Structure formats: C-alpha cells, structure tokens
C-alpha cells in the first residue's frame, strides 16, 4: 500500500476479518518507521486514537516523510499489522485518469478507491519492468548493506550509521505519464472487452484470426505495444531523457 507525502488519508480496520466475529475497544493507530518494529515499540512517528465501535475503527493519518513504515491497530487484547510506503506525488492523478477516458469519469462505476488501486499497481509494475521509480521514494539502509539505486536525488547519513536514500525521476516524463494512463485504462476497462482472459488470439467470423499482444509473451511486458515501447526506453542500462 502506498500513501502520499503530506496528504491526509482515512485508514480503517475491521477486526472481524477472516469471518471472525472479533471486536475491539480502546483502539489506537501506531505508526513506526521501517518494517521491523513491534507494536509495543518506542518512539512511534504517529500515535492516534481511533474512532469506532465493535469491529470497525478508523483514524486519519498525514504522512510527513518518505520511506517504509509499519502500522499497528492496537487494542486492549491484540492488534492488526500492516505495512505501507510513503512516496511523493503519483505518476498520474485520479483527476487525470478520469479526464483521459470518458467512461472512467463515472464515479459510480469506477469509484476513487478502485482507480487509486489500479494506478498504484501500474506505478509498481512500471518500477519492476524498468528498474526505475517515476515518483520520489526513500529507502533507509545500514552501511553494511549493499545497495544500488538508480536516479538518486540525495543521501542522508544519520547517527545510527544508516543511510537514507531519496531517489526517483520527478516529475515523471510526459511519455511515461501517457503510458500510465493507457495502462490504467487497460486494467479498468479491458475486462469488458468480451475476449476471454486466457486468449492469445481470436477469430472474427470469416474475417480471419487476430494475434493478441499478450503480457509475458513474445517480448511484451504489459501486452500494450505502445506502453511496452515507452518502458523499454527507460529500463536500467538504456537511455534516459
């Protein structure tokens, strides 16, 4: 899960998950830097009383620094754990996505949460394909760790002999923004194409057989030729604008 720097977000928890009838009292949201903190750890970066009752609770949190974090919903008899990353502004905004395709402007059919999930998935997919980040991110490593990060913006040493590296291409290039818009539209709208998910080709009556560009086959990363061509230019070891 990704949260964005400086943007307040309403987080929620359901203690009755997994068809469990559990509930909680005196719930607090505690946030710790990194991914290894315990729920009873010292010096949380946030300790917020949650509101709710029974199994459903919520709290508003405003990230103040880039990096990886662990969150705990702590109550009198247990907790729920989740991890998340705080990054800078996304490649494309929800507003830009809705404006890109008329059907995506329908908030009833495509609620904001669904668009955000698709957008964040595309962001991470682009990072995996290219080996680069198109948003500003931060990673903290000890001096004993071997780490190589492309597009480093700055490195900060702290008293614990660790290094915080801020990296990424920001703002993202215009062609990458277009590729992200195309890919988000593909994820959200292509389910209604009528072509089976497993298809690699299809036939239209007597008009012949059409071969599909399929992700993971014949050199295609996403299955969208224009998107794949753009991402190919930004792969680590390739040229960069």
C-alpha positions as protocol buffer text, in pm:
chain_id: "A"
residue {
  index: 1
  type: UNK
  ca { x: 0 y: 0 z: 0 }
}
residue {
  index: 2
  type: UNK
  ca { x: 121 y: 349 z: -88 }
}
residue {
  index: 3
  type: UNK
  ca { x: 36 y: 672 z: 88 }
}
residue {
  index: 4
  type: UNK
  ca { x: 137 y: 1011 z: -47 }
}
residue {
  index: 5
  type: UNK
  ca { x: 353 y: 1264 z: 132 }
}
residue {
  index: 6
  type: UNK
  ca { x: 156 y: 1539 z: 305 }
}
residue {
  index: 7
  type: UNK
  ca { x: -185 y: 1405 z: 204 }
}
residue {
  index: 8
  type: UNK
  ca { x: -417 y: 1317 z: 491 }
}
residue {
  index: 9
  type: UNK
  ca { x: -578 y: 977 z: 445 }
}
residue {
  index: 10
  type: UNK
  ca { x: -852 y: 796 z: 634 }
}
residue {
  index: 11
  type: UNK
  ca { x: -735 y: 447 z: 728 }
}
residue {
  index: 12
  type: UNK
  ca { x: -968 y: 179 z: 862 }
}
residue {
  index: 13
  type: UNK
  ca { x: -958 y: -167 z: 1014 }
}
residue {
  index: 14
  type: UNK
  ca { x: -1210 y: -447 z: 1052 }
}
residue {
  index: 15
  type: UNK
  ca { x: -1131 y: -672 z: 1346 }
}
residue {
  index: 16
  type: UNK
  ca { x: -1396 y: -914 z: 1221 }
}
residue {
  index: 17
  type: UNK
  ca { x: -1185 y: -1008 z: 920 }
}
residue {
  index: 18
  type: UNK
  ca { x: -1149 y: -1367 z: 801 }
}
residue {
  index: 19
  type: UNK
  ca { x: -1511 y: -1428 z: 906 }
}
residue {
  index: 20
  type: UNK
  ca { x: -1408 y: -1379 z: 1267 }
}
residue {
  index: 21
  type: UNK
  ca { x: -1663 y: -1212 z: 1494 }
}
residue {
  index: 22
  type: UNK
  ca { x: -1396 y: -1022 z: 1687 }
}
residue {
  index: 23
  type: UNK
  ca { x: -1437 y: -668 z: 1815 }
}
residue {
  index: 24
  type: UNK
  ca { x: -1210 y: -423 z: 1996 }
}
residue {
  index: 25
  type: UNK
  ca { x: -1206 y: -137 z: 2246 }
}
residue {
  index: 26
  type: UNK
  ca { x: -959 y: 144 z: 2310 }
}
residue {
  index: 27
  type: UNK
  ca { x: -810 y: 123 z: 1962 }
}
residue {
  index: 28
  type: UNK
  ca { x: -511 y: 336 z: 1860 }
}
residue {
  index: 29
  type: UNK
  ca { x: -321 y: 360 z: 1534 }
}
residue {
  index: 30
  type: UNK
  ca { x: 54 y: 347 z: 1592 }
}
residue {
  index: 31
  type: UNK
  ca { x: 296 y: 406 z: 1305 }
}
residue {
  index: 32
  type: UNK
  ca { x: 666 y: 315 z: 1318 }
}
residue {
  index: 33
  type: UNK
  ca { x: 943 y: 381 z: 1068 }
}
residue {
  index: 34
  type: UNK
  ca { x: 1068 y: 70 z: 888 }
}
residue {
  index: 35
  type: UNK
  ca { x: 921 y: -279 z: 863 }
}
residue {
  index: 36
  type: UNK
  ca { x: 1054 y: -445 z: 1177 }
}
residue {
  index: 37
  type: UNK
  ca { x: 901 y: -252 z: 1469 }
}
residue {
  index: 38
  type: UNK
  ca { x: 693 y: -430 z: 1733 }
}
residue {
  index: 39
  type: UNK
  ca { x: 351 y: -296 z: 1835 }
}
residue {
  index: 40
  type: UNK
  ca { x: 497 y: -211 z: 2178 }
}
residue {
  index: 41
  type: UNK
  ca { x: 799 y: -32 z: 2029 }
}
residue {
  index: 42
  type: UNK
  ca { x: 920 y: 305 z: 2149 }
}
residue {
  index: 43
  type: UNK
  ca { x: 908 y: 633 z: 1956 }
}
residue {
  index: 44
  type: UNK
  ca { x: 627 y: 582 z: 1701 }
}
residue {
  index: 45
  type: UNK
  ca { x: 612 y: 853 z: 1437 }
}
residue {
  index: 46
  type: UNK
  ca { x: 236 y: 869 z: 1500 }
}
residue {
  index: 47
  type: UNK
  ca { x: 8 y: 753 z: 1784 }
}
residue {
  index: 48
  type: UNK
  ca { x: -352 y: 838 z: 1700 }
}
residue {
  index: 49
  type: UNK
  ca { x: -673 y: 748 z: 1888 }
}
residue {
  index: 50
  type: UNK
  ca { x: -909 y: 564 z: 1654 }
}
residue {
  index: 51
  type: UNK
  ca { x: -1283 y: 619 z: 1636 }
}
residue {
  index: 52
  type: UNK
  ca { x: -1543 y: 346 z: 1601 }
}
residue {
  index: 53
  type: UNK
  ca { x: -1701 y: 59 z: 1786 }
}
residue {
  index: 54
  type: UNK
  ca { x: -1720 y: -317 z: 1772 }
}
residue {
  index: 55
  type: UNK
  ca { x: -1506 y: -448 z: 1485 }
}
residue {
  index: 56
  type: UNK
  ca { x: -1488 y: -128 z: 1274 }
}
residue {
  index: 57
  type: UNK
  ca { x: -1244 y: 153 z: 1356 }
}
residue {
  index: 58
  type: UNK
  ca { x: -1078 y: 435 z: 1164 }
}
residue {
  index: 59
  type: UNK
  ca { x: -817 y: 709 z: 1204 }
}
residue {
  index: 60
  type: UNK
  ca { x: -684 y: 993 z: 990 }
}
residue {
  index: 61
  type: UNK
  ca { x: -311 y: 995 z: 927 }
}
residue {
  index: 62
  type: UNK
  ca { x: -94 y: 1252 z: 747 }
}
residue {
  index: 63
  type: UNK
  ca { x: 245 y: 1117 z: 629 }
}
residue {
  index: 64
  type: UNK
  ca { x: 528 y: 1362 z: 694 }
}
residue {
  index: 65
  type: UNK
  ca { x: 832 y: 1183 z: 546 }
}
residue {
  index: 66
  type: UNK
  ca { x: 914 y: 946 z: 260 }
}
residue {
  index: 67
  type: UNK
  ca { x: 1001 y: 587 z: 343 }
}
residue {
  index: 68
  type: UNK
  ca { x: 872 y: 248 z: 456 }
}
residue {
  index: 69
  type: UNK
  ca { x: 654 y: 215 z: 765 }
}
residue {
  index: 70
  type: UNK
  ca { x: 472 y: -36 z: 983 }
}
residue {
  index: 71
  type: UNK
  ca { x: 127 y: 44 z: 1118 }
}
residue {
  index: 72
  type: UNK
  ca { x: -44 y: -126 z: 1410 }
}
residue {
  index: 73
  type: UNK
  ca { x: -406 y: -107 z: 1512 }
}
residue {
  index: 74
  type: UNK
  ca { x: -353 y: -175 z: 1881 }
}
residue {
  index: 75
  type: UNK
  ca { x: -635 y: -251 z: 2125 }
}
residue {
  index: 76
  type: UNK
  ca { x: -675 y: -395 z: 2474 }
}
residue {
  index: 77
  type: UNK
  ca { x: -625 y: -757 z: 2372 }
}
residue {
  index: 78
  type: UNK
  ca { x: -439 y: -761 z: 2041 }
}
residue {
  index: 79
  type: UNK
  ca { x: -354 y: -580 z: 1720 }
}
residue {
  index: 80
  type: UNK
  ca { x: -364 y: -583 z: 1341 }
}
residue {
  index: 81
  type: UNK
  ca { x: -45 y: -508 z: 1148 }
}
residue {
  index: 82
  type: UNK
  ca { x: 3 y: -357 z: 804 }
}
residue {
  index: 83
  type: UNK
  ca { x: 298 y: -215 z: 613 }
}
residue {
  index: 84
  type: UNK
  ca { x: 299 y: 75 z: 370 }
}
residue {
  index: 85
  type: UNK
  ca { x: 525 y: 311 z: 184 }
}
residue {
  index: 86
  type: UNK
  ca { x: 507 y: 690 z: 168 }
}
residue {
  index: 87
  type: UNK
  ca { x: 602 y: 833 z: -172 }
}
residue {
  index: 88
  type: UNK
  ca { x: 573 y: 1172 z: -333 }
}
residue {
  index: 89
  type: UNK
  ca { x: 307 y: 1265 z: -590 }
}
residue {
  index: 90
  type: UNK
  ca { x: 191 y: 974 z: -811 }
}
residue {
  index: 91
  type: UNK
  ca { x: 269 y: 942 z: -1181 }
}
residue {
  index: 92
  type: UNK
  ca { x: -88 y: 1044 z: -1267 }
}
residue {
  index: 93
  type: UNK
  ca { x: -370 y: 1181 z: -1055 }
}
residue {
  index: 94
  type: UNK
  ca { x: -722 y: 1043 z: -1024 }
}
residue {
  index: 95
  type: UNK
  ca { x: -843 y: 1362 z: -1194 }
}
residue {
  index: 96
  type: UNK
  ca { x: -614 y: 1300 z: -1492 }
}
residue {
  index: 97
  type: UNK
  ca { x: -733 y: 940 z: -1519 }
}
residue {
  index: 98
  type: UNK
  ca { x: -1100 y: 1038 z: -1518 }
}
residue {
  index: 99
  type: UNK
  ca { x: -1035 y: 1303 z: -1785 }
}
residue {
  index: 100
  type: UNK
  ca { x: -841 y: 1058 z: -2006 }
}
residue {
  index: 101
  type: UNK
  ca { x: -1133 y: 824 z: -2074 }
}
residue {
  index: 102
  type: UNK
  ca { x: -1499 y: 928 z: -2067 }
}
residue {
  index: 103
  type: UNK
  ca { x: -1618 y: 603 z: -1914 }
}
residue {
  index: 104
  type: UNK
  ca { x: -1376 y: 646 z: -1621 }
}
residue {
  index: 105
  type: UNK
  ca { x: -1549 y: 973 z: -1528 }
}
residue {
  index: 106
  type: UNK
  ca { x: -1836 y: 763 z: -1397 }
}
residue {
  index: 107
  type: UNK
  ca { x: -1759 y: 759 z: -1023 }
}
residue {
  index: 108
  type: UNK
  ca { x: -2042 y: 515 z: -957 }
}
residue {
  index: 109
  type: UNK
  ca { x: -1895 y: 252 z: -1185 }
}
residue {
  index: 110
  type: UNK
  ca { x: -1532 y: 344 z: -1110 }
}
residue {
  index: 111
  type: UNK
  ca { x: -1508 y: 471 z: -751 }
}
residue {
  index: 112
  type: UNK
  ca { x: -1199 y: 658 z: -642 }
}
residue {
  index: 113
  type: UNK
  ca { x: -1068 y: 365 z: -440 }
}
residue {
  index: 114
  type: UNK
  ca { x: -1073 y: 138 z: -745 }
}
residue {
  index: 115
  type: UNK
  ca { x: -892 y: 394 z: -961 }
}
residue {
  index: 116
  type: UNK
  ca { x: -629 y: 452 z: -692 }
}
residue {
  index: 117
  type: UNK
  ca { x: -566 y: 78 z: -660 }
}
residue {
  index: 118
  type: UNK
  ca { x: -519 y: 40 z: -1036 }
}
residue {
  index: 119
  type: UNK
  ca { x: -299 y: 350 z: -1052 }
}
residue {
  index: 120
  type: UNK
  ca { x: -75 y: 230 z: -770 }
}
residue {
  index: 121
  type: UNK
  ca { x: -49 y: -118 z: -926 }
}
residue {
  index: 122
  type: UNK
  ca { x: 62 y: 39 z: -1255 }
}
residue {
  index: 123
  type: UNK
  ca { x: 318 y: 253 z: -1073 }
}
residue {
  index: 124
  type: UNK
  ca { x: 473 y: -53 z: -912 }
}
residue {
  index: 125
  type: UNK
  ca { x: 454 y: -251 z: -1238 }
}
residue {
  index: 126
  type: UNK
  ca { x: 647 y: 21 z: -1421 }
}
residue {
  index: 127
  type: UNK
  ca { x: 914 y: 14 z: -1150 }
}
residue {
  index: 128
  type: UNK
  ca { x: 952 y: -365 z: -1177 }
}
residue {
  index: 129
  type: UNK
  ca { x: 976 y: -353 z: -1558 }
}
residue {
  index: 130
  type: UNK
  ca { x: 1225 y: -65 z: -1584 }
}
residue {
  index: 131
  type: UNK
  ca { x: 1418 y: -89 z: -1258 }
}
residue {
  index: 132
  type: UNK
  ca { x: 1345 y: 281 z: -1203 }
}
residue {
  index: 133
  type: UNK
  ca { x: 1099 y: 479 z: -993 }
}
residue {
  index: 134
  type: UNK
  ca { x: 893 y: 754 z: -1154 }
}
residue {
  index: 135
  type: UNK
  ca { x: 795 y: 903 z: -820 }
}
residue {
  index: 136
  type: UNK
  ca { x: 1020 y: 1017 z: -535 }
}
residue {
  index: 137
  type: UNK
  ca { x: 1078 y: 740 z: -283 }
}
residue {
  index: 138
  type: UNK
  ca { x: 1313 y: 685 z: 10 }
}
residue {
  index: 139
  type: UNK
  ca { x: 1494 y: 381 z: 145 }
}
residue {
  index: 140
  type: UNK
  ca { x: 1699 y: 355 z: 464 }
}
residue {
  index: 141
  type: UNK
  ca { x: 1985 y: 103 z: 472 }
}
residue {
  index: 142
  type: UNK
  ca { x: 2270 y: 36 z: 710 }
}
residue {
  index: 143
  type: UNK
  ca { x: 2624 y: 98 z: 594 }
}
residue {
  index: 144
  type: UNK
  ca { x: 2674 y: -279 z: 588 }
}
residue {
  index: 145
  type: UNK
  ca { x: 2403 y: -331 z: 328 }
}
residue {
  index: 146
  type: UNK
  ca { x: 2495 y: -346 z: -37 }
}
residue {
  index: 147
  type: UNK
  ca { x: 2253 y: -126 z: -227 }
}
residue {
  index: 148
  type: UNK
  ca { x: 2242 y: 24 z: -574 }
}
residue {
  index: 149
  type: UNK
  ca { x: 1966 y: 268 z: -657 }
}
residue {
  index: 150
  type: UNK
  ca { x: 1909 y: 440 z: -988 }
}
residue {
  index: 151
  type: UNK
  ca { x: 1823 y: 811 z: -1009 }
}
residue {
  index: 152
  type: UNK
  ca { x: 1941 y: 904 z: -659 }
}
residue {
  index: 153
  type: UNK
  ca { x: 1830 y: 1252 z: -552 }
}
residue {
  index: 154
  type: UNK
  ca { x: 2006 y: 1274 z: -216 }
}
residue {
  index: 155
  type: UNK
  ca { x: 2163 y: 1062 z: 60 }
}
residue {
  index: 156
  type: UNK
  ca { x: 2148 y: 1146 z: 429 }
}
residue {
  index: 157
  type: UNK
  ca { x: 2363 y: 980 z: 697 }
}
residue {
  index: 158
  type: UNK
  ca { x: 2220 y: 964 z: 1049 }
}
residue {
  index: 159
  type: UNK
  ca { x: 2364 y: 887 z: 1390 }
}
residue {
  index: 160
  type: UNK
  ca { x: 2269 y: 518 z: 1371 }
}
residue {
  index: 161
  type: UNK
  ca { x: 2520 y: 466 z: 1087 }
}
residue {
  index: 162
  type: UNK
  ca { x: 2248 y: 415 z: 830 }
}
residue {
  index: 163
  type: UNK
  ca { x: 2186 y: 599 z: 507 }
}
residue {
  index: 164
  type: UNK
  ca { x: 1854 y: 731 z: 380 }
}
residue {
  index: 165
  type: UNK
  ca { x: 1850 y: 748 z: 1 }
}
residue {
  index: 166
  type: UNK
  ca { x: 1589 y: 956 z: -181 }
}
residue {
  index: 167
  type: UNK
  ca { x: 1552 y: 852 z: -543 }
}
residue {
  index: 168
  type: UNK
  ca { x: 1323 y: 864 z: -844 }
}
residue {
  index: 169
  type: UNK
  ca { x: 1250 y: 1060 z: -1161 }
}
residue {
  index: 170
  type: UNK
  ca { x: 1035 y: 1356 z: -1065 }
}
residue {
  index: 171
  type: UNK
  ca { x: 837 y: 1491 z: -1232 }
}
residue {
  index: 172
  type: UNK
  ca { x: 777 y: 1184 z: -1449 }
}
residue {
  index: 173
  type: UNK
  ca { x: 842 y: 1227 z: -1823 }
}
residue {
  index: 174
  type: UNK
  ca { x: 540 y: 1305 z: -2038 }
}
residue {
  index: 175
  type: UNK
  ca { x: 558 y: 976 z: -2228 }
}
residue {
  index: 176
  type: UNK
  ca { x: 563 y: 778 z: -1902 }
}
residue {
  index: 177
  type: UNK
  ca { x: 253 y: 967 z: -1783 }
}
residue {
  index: 178
  type: UNK
  ca { x: 78 y: 875 z: -2109 }
}
residue {
  index: 179
  type: UNK
  ca { x: 187 y: 513 z: -2071 }
}
residue {
  index: 180
  type: UNK
  ca { x: 47 y: 509 z: -1718 }
}
residue {
  index: 181
  type: UNK
  ca { x: -286 y: 648 z: -1836 }
}
residue {
  index: 182
  type: UNK
  ca { x: -307 y: 386 z: -2111 }
}
residue {
  index: 183
  type: UNK
  ca { x: -222 y: 105 z: -1872 }
}
residue {
  index: 184
  type: UNK
  ca { x: -467 y: 217 z: -1602 }
}
residue {
  index: 185
  type: UNK
  ca { x: -743 y: 238 z: -1864 }
}
residue {
  index: 186
  type: UNK
  ca { x: -648 y: -110 z: -1983 }
}
residue {
  index: 187
  type: UNK
  ca { x: -672 y: -257 z: -1633 }
}
residue {
  index: 188
  type: UNK
  ca { x: -1006 y: -97 z: -1556 }
}
residue {
  index: 189
  type: UNK
  ca { x: -1188 y: -120 z: -1889 }
}
residue {
  index: 190
  type: UNK
  ca { x: -1049 y: -423 z: -2074 }
}
residue {
  index: 191
  type: UNK
  ca { x: -1245 y: -665 z: -1854 }
}
residue {
  index: 192
  type: UNK
  ca { x: -1547 y: -569 z: -2065 }
}
residue {
  index: 193
  type: UNK
  ca { x: -1378 y: -647 z: -2398 }
}
residue {
  index: 194
  type: UNK
  ca { x: -1553 y: -980 z: -2447 }
}
residue {
  index: 195
  type: UNK
  ca { x: -1222 y: -1156 z: -2518 }
}
residue {
  index: 196
  type: UNK
  ca { x: -1151 y: -1438 z: -2269 }
}
residue {
  index: 197
  type: UNK
  ca { x: -870 y: -1366 z: -2023 }
}
residue {
  index: 198
  type: UNK
  ca { x: -671 y: -1671 z: -2141 }
}
residue {
  index: 199
  type: UNK
  ca { x: -693 y: -1588 z: -2510 }
}
residue {
  index: 200
  type: UNK
  ca { x: -374 y: -1526 z: -2713 }
}
residue {
  index: 201
  type: UNK
  ca { x: -567 y: -1495 z: -3041 }
}
residue {
  index: 202
  type: UNK
  ca { x: -927 y: -1468 z: -3160 }
}
residue {
  index: 203
  type: UNK
  ca { x: -1125 y: -1516 z: -3481 }
}
residue {
  index: 204
  type: UNK
  ca { x: -1396 y: -1283 z: -3612 }
}
residue {
  index: 205
  type: UNK
  ca { x: -1638 y: -1490 z: -3821 }
}
residue {
  index: 206
  type: UNK
  ca { x: -1487 y: -1509 z: -4173 }
}
residue {
  index: 207
  type: UNK
  ca { x: -1257 y: -1211 z: -4128 }
}
residue {
  index: 208
  type: UNK
  ca { x: -955 y: -1410 z: -4019 }
}
residue {
  index: 209
  type: UNK
  ca { x: -764 y: -1474 z: -3699 }
}
residue {
  index: 210
  type: UNK
  ca { x: -606 y: -1194 z: -3496 }
}
residue {
  index: 211
  type: UNK
  ca { x: -298 y: -1245 z: -3280 }
}
residue {
  index: 212
  type: UNK
  ca { x: -307 y: -1058 z: -2949 }
}
residue {
  index: 213
  type: UNK
  ca { x: -19 y: -879 z: -2781 }
}
residue {
  index: 214
  type: UNK
  ca { x: -18 y: -1064 z: -2451 }
}
residue {
  index: 215
  type: UNK
  ca { x: 172 y: -970 z: -2137 }
}
residue {
  index: 216
  type: UNK
  ca { x: 459 y: -1212 z: -2074 }
}
residue {
  index: 217
  type: UNK
  ca { x: 462 y: -1347 z: -2431 }
}
residue {
  index: 218
  type: UNK
  ca { x: 671 y: -1261 z: -2738 }
}
residue {
  index: 219
  type: UNK
  ca { x: 862 y: -986 z: -2558 }
}
residue {
  index: 220
  type: UNK
  ca { x: 558 y: -795 z: -2432 }
}
residue {
  index: 221
  type: UNK
  ca { x: 574 y: -675 z: -2073 }
}
residue {
  index: 222
  type: UNK
  ca { x: 225 y: -531 z: -2027 }
}
residue {
  index: 223
  type: UNK
  ca { x: 66 y: -654 z: -2350 }
}
residue {
  index: 224
  type: UNK
  ca { x: 19 y: -296 z: -2474 }
}
residue {
  index: 225
  type: UNK
  ca { x: 273 y: -231 z: -2754 }
}
residue {
  index: 226
  type: UNK
  ca { x: 285 y: 147 z: -2709 }
}
residue {
  index: 227
  type: UNK
  ca { x: 330 y: 118 z: -2332 }
}
residue {
  index: 228
  type: UNK
  ca { x: 595 y: -152 z: -2366 }
}
residue {
  index: 229
  type: UNK
  ca { x: 787 y: 58 z: -2620 }
}
residue {
  index: 230
  type: UNK
  ca { x: 793 y: 356 z: -2384 }
}
residue {
  index: 231
  type: UNK
  ca { x: 905 y: 149 z: -2086 }
}
residue {
  index: 232
  type: UNK
  ca { x: 1180 y: -15 z: -2291 }
}
residue {
  index: 233
  type: UNK
  ca { x: 1348 y: 324 z: -2328 }
}
residue {
  index: 234
  type: UNK
  ca { x: 1365 y: 372 z: -1952 }
}
residue {
  index: 235
  type: UNK
  ca { x: 1499 y: 33 z: -1849 }
}
residue {
  index: 236
  type: UNK
  ca { x: 1814 y: 47 z: -1637 }
}
residue {
  index: 237
  type: UNK
  ca { x: 2103 y: 35 z: -1882 }
}
residue {
  index: 238
  type: UNK
  ca { x: 1900 y: 205 z: -2156 }
}
residue {
  index: 239
  type: UNK
  ca { x: 1889 y: 570 z: -2249 }
}
residue {
  index: 240
  type: UNK
  ca { x: 1709 y: 822 z: -2033 }
}
residue {
  index: 241
  type: UNK
  ca { x: 1560 y: 1161 z: -2119 }
}
